[in-house]
Amino acid sequence: MSGVLPTRTIGRDLSLAVLLVLGGGTGWLLAHRPGPLLGAAVLLSGVLVVAGAAVSLWRRRTRCGPADRITLLRLSMTAVCAGGVLLAVAGVVPERTWWLALLGGASALLDGVDGWVARRTGTASDAGARFDVEADAVLLLVLSVAASLVVGVWALLISLLRYLFVVAGRVWPRLRAPLPPRPSRRVVAGLQATALVVALLPVAPVPVAVVVLGMALALLCWSFAVDLWALTR
């Protein structure tokens, strides 16, 4: 995830990601046949997720190495999930479907693969790590919107806490200081996606989803509180 190549190299990988997203979105449309406006919104939502990745990559002039391609694949799967969530919000599909849970789960599982590939290939970099974090944030946002349809709007806090932390850093520069590595931070972050996927399984009773997401959110609040204490001491 390091080095600089012409943007056409990035463009090729992004084009493949767009094709994957359009293919997945078309699958949603063929299976459920919503109206034309909603169908266009489903495809557009997926393309916008990839467009965000394009901005991130081109802004840093970072080539797509093997690990970045895995991260981009994760983002593409998340973009397809976004189309399914939009259909759920519109009431076209149930709040929980196996396709949404499986796609979200696969994207979450790949989170541990891209970092391993980066280390094994010697292509790890700060830019690649930030790209990975952005992919994690988008996945949590999409899945938490779906989970909010099941357990209530409070589930959105699982994804919004990070963005609130970033906004707070704009107001209070001290919060933008680099944080020392903390293994528990990564564990808690990984548990959020796992909890969301479990809550979105059609076989999971709603009370179980509430408990699982509540525990995950409590751990996330604790993790952010630890970081805030470290930054403001």
C-alpha positions as CSV (number, residue, x, y, z in Angstrom):
1,M,0.0,0.0,0.0
2,S,2.9,2.3,-0.7
3,G,4.4,3.9,-3.8
4,V,3.1,6.1,-6.6
5,L,1.9,5.0,-10.0
6,P,0.0,6.8,-12.7
7,T,-3.7,7.4,-11.9
8,R,-4.7,5.1,-14.8
9,T,-3.5,2.1,-12.7
10,I,-5.9,3.3,-9.9
11,G,-8.6,3.9,-12.6
12,R,-8.5,0.3,-13.8
13,D,-9.1,-1.1,-10.3
14,L,-11.8,1.4,-9.6
15,S,-13.5,0.6,-12.9
16,L,-13.6,-3.1,-12.0
17,A,-15.1,-2.1,-8.6
18,V,-17.8,-0.1,-10.3
19,L,-18.7,-3.0,-12.6
20,L,-18.9,-5.3,-9.5
21,V,-21.2,-2.9,-7.7
22,L,-23.4,-2.3,-10.8
23,G,-23.7,-6.1,-11.2
24,G,-24.6,-6.6,-7.5
25,G,-27.1,-3.7,-7.7
26,T,-28.7,-5.2,-10.8
27,G,-29.1,-8.4,-8.9
28,W,-31.1,-6.6,-6.2
29,L,-33.3,-5.0,-8.9
30,L,-33.9,-8.2,-10.8
31,A,-34.8,-10.1,-7.6
32,H,-37.2,-7.4,-6.2
33,R,-38.1,-5.1,-9.2
34,P,-38.6,-1.8,-7.4
35,G,-39.8,1.3,-9.3
36,P,-37.4,3.1,-11.7
37,L,-36.6,5.9,-9.2
38,L,-35.8,3.6,-6.4
39,G,-33.9,1.3,-8.8
40,A,-31.7,4.2,-9.9
41,A,-31.1,5.2,-6.3
42,V,-29.9,1.7,-5.5
43,L,-27.4,1.8,-8.3
44,L,-26.3,5.3,-7.5
45,S,-25.8,4.5,-3.8
46,G,-23.3,1.8,-4.7
47,V,-21.5,4.0,-7.2
48,L,-21.2,6.8,-4.6
49,V,-19.4,4.5,-2.2
50,V,-16.8,3.6,-4.9
51,A,-16.6,7.3,-5.8
52,G,-15.6,8.0,-2.2
53,A,-12.8,5.4,-2.5
54,A,-11.7,7.1,-5.7
55,V,-11.4,10.4,-3.9
56,S,-9.4,8.8,-1.1
57,L,-7.0,7.1,-3.5
58,W,-6.4,9.9,-5.9
59,R,-6.0,12.4,-3.1
60,R,-3.1,10.5,-1.8
61,R,-1.7,9.4,-5.2
62,T,-1.4,5.9,-3.8
63,R,-1.3,2.9,-6.1
64,C,-3.6,0.0,-5.6
65,G,-1.3,-2.7,-4.3
66,P,-2.5,-6.2,-3.4
67,A,-3.8,-5.2,0.0
68,D,-5.5,-2.1,-1.4
69,R,-7.3,-4.3,-4.0
70,I,-8.7,-6.4,-1.1
71,T,-9.8,-3.2,0.7
72,L,-11.4,-2.0,-2.6
73,L,-13.2,-5.4,-2.9
74,R,-14.5,-4.9,0.7
75,L,-15.8,-1.5,-0.3
76,S,-17.5,-2.9,-3.4
77,M,-19.3,-5.5,-1.3
78,T,-20.3,-2.8,1.2
79,A,-21.6,-0.7,-1.7
80,V,-23.8,-3.7,-2.8
81,C,-25.0,-3.9,0.8
82,A,-25.9,-0.2,0.7
83,G,-28.3,-1.0,-2.2
84,G,-30.0,-3.7,-0.2
85,V,-30.3,-1.4,2.9
86,L,-31.9,1.2,0.7
87,L,-34.5,-1.3,-0.4
88,A,-35.1,-2.3,3.2
89,V,-35.6,1.4,4.2
90,A,-38.1,1.7,1.4
91,G,-39.9,-1.4,2.6
92,V,-39.3,-3.4,-0.6
93,V,-37.3,-6.1,1.2
94,P,-37.4,-7.2,4.9
95,E,-35.1,-5.5,7.4
96,R,-33.0,-8.6,7.6
97,T,-32.1,-10.8,4.6
98,W,-29.5,-13.6,4.3
99,W,-27.9,-11.8,1.3
100,L,-27.3,-8.6,3.3
101,A,-25.9,-10.5,6.3
102,L,-23.6,-12.7,4.2
103,L,-22.3,-9.8,2.2
104,G,-21.7,-7.7,5.3
105,G,-20.1,-10.7,7.0
106,A,-17.8,-11.4,4.1
107,S,-16.7,-7.8,4.0
108,A,-16.0,-7.8,7.7
109,L,-14.0,-11.0,7.5
110,L,-11.8,-9.5,4.7
111,D,-10.9,-6.8,7.1
112,G,-8.3,-9.0,8.7
113,V,-7.0,-10.2,5.3
114,D,-5.8,-6.9,3.7
115,G,-3.6,-6.0,6.6
116,W,-2.0,-9.5,6.6
117,V,-1.4,-9.2,2.8
118,A,0.2,-5.8,3.3
119,R,2.6,-7.1,5.8
120,R,3.5,-10.2,3.9
121,T,4.1,-8.3,0.6
122,G,6.0,-5.4,2.3
123,T,3.5,-2.8,1.0
124,A,2.1,-1.6,4.4
125,S,1.9,2.2,4.7
126,D,0.0,4.9,6.6
127,A,-2.0,5.8,3.6
128,G,-3.1,2.2,3.1
129,A,-4.0,1.9,6.8
130,R,-6.1,5.1,6.6
131,F,-7.9,3.6,3.5
132,D,-8.6,0.5,5.5
133,V,-10.0,2.5,8.3
134,E,-12.3,4.4,5.9
135,A,-13.5,1.1,4.5
136,D,-14.3,-0.1,8.0
137,A,-16.2,3.1,8.8
138,V,-18.4,2.8,5.6
139,L,-19.2,-0.8,6.4
140,L,-20.3,0.1,9.9
141,L,-22.4,2.9,8.7
142,V,-24.2,0.8,6.1
143,L,-24.8,-2.1,8.5
144,S,-25.8,0.2,11.4
145,V,-28.5,1.8,9.2
146,A,-29.9,-1.7,8.5
147,A,-29.7,-2.6,12.2
148,S,-31.5,0.6,13.2
149,L,-34.5,-0.8,11.3
150,V,-34.5,-3.9,13.6
151,V,-33.6,-2.5,17.1
152,G,-34.1,1.2,16.8
153,V,-32.3,4.3,15.8
154,W,-29.8,4.1,18.7
155,A,-27.9,1.4,16.7
156,L,-26.6,4.3,14.4
157,L,-24.3,5.3,17.3
158,I,-22.1,2.4,16.5
159,S,-21.1,4.1,13.2
160,L,-21.6,7.7,14.2
161,L,-19.3,7.8,17.2
162,R,-16.2,7.8,15.0
163,Y,-17.5,10.7,12.9
164,L,-18.4,12.6,16.1
165,F,-14.9,12.0,17.3
166,V,-13.5,13.4,14.0
167,V,-15.8,16.5,14.2
168,A,-14.7,17.0,17.8
169,G,-11.1,16.9,16.6
170,R,-11.8,19.8,14.2
171,V,-13.0,21.9,17.2
172,W,-10.4,20.7,19.7
173,P,-7.0,20.1,17.9
174,R,-5.7,18.1,20.8
175,L,-8.0,15.2,19.8
176,R,-6.2,15.0,16.4
177,A,-2.9,13.9,18.1
178,P,-1.7,10.4,17.2
179,L,-2.8,7.7,19.5
180,P,-0.4,4.9,20.7
181,P,-1.2,1.4,19.5
182,R,-3.7,-0.4,21.7
183,P,-4.7,-4.0,20.9
184,S,-8.0,-3.6,22.7
185,R,-9.0,-0.8,20.3
186,R,-8.7,-3.1,17.3
187,V,-10.6,-5.9,19.1
188,V,-13.4,-3.6,20.0
189,A,-13.6,-2.2,16.5
190,G,-13.7,-5.7,15.0
191,L,-16.5,-6.7,17.4
192,Q,-18.7,-3.9,16.1
193,A,-19.0,-5.4,12.6
194,T,-19.4,-8.9,14.1
195,A,-22.3,-7.7,16.3
196,L,-24.0,-5.9,13.5
197,V,-23.8,-9.0,11.3
198,V,-25.2,-11.2,14.1
199,A,-28.1,-8.7,14.6
200,L,-28.9,-8.8,10.9
201,L,-29.2,-12.6,10.7
202,P,-32.8,-13.4,10.0
203,V,-32.7,-16.3,12.5
204,A,-31.5,-14.1,15.4
205,P,-34.4,-13.1,17.7
206,V,-34.8,-9.3,18.1
207,P,-34.1,-9.4,21.8
208,V,-30.8,-11.1,21.1
209,A,-29.9,-8.5,18.5
210,V,-30.7,-5.8,21.1
211,V,-28.4,-7.3,23.7
212,V,-25.6,-8.0,21.3
213,L,-25.6,-4.5,19.8
214,G,-26.0,-3.0,23.3
215,M,-22.9,-4.8,24.5
216,A,-21.0,-3.8,21.4
217,L,-21.9,-0.2,21.8
218,A,-21.0,-0.2,25.5
219,L,-17.5,-1.5,24.6
220,L,-17.2,1.1,21.9
221,C,-18.1,3.9,24.2
222,W,-15.5,2.6,26.7
223,S,-12.8,2.4,24.0
224,F,-13.5,6.0,22.9
225,A,-13.5,7.1,26.5
226,V,-10.0,5.6,27.0
227,D,-8.7,7.4,23.9
228,L,-10.3,10.7,25.0
229,W,-8.7,10.3,28.5
230,A,-5.3,9.6,26.9
231,L,-5.5,12.6,24.6
232,T,-6.8,15.1,27.2
233,R,-4.6,14.2,30.1
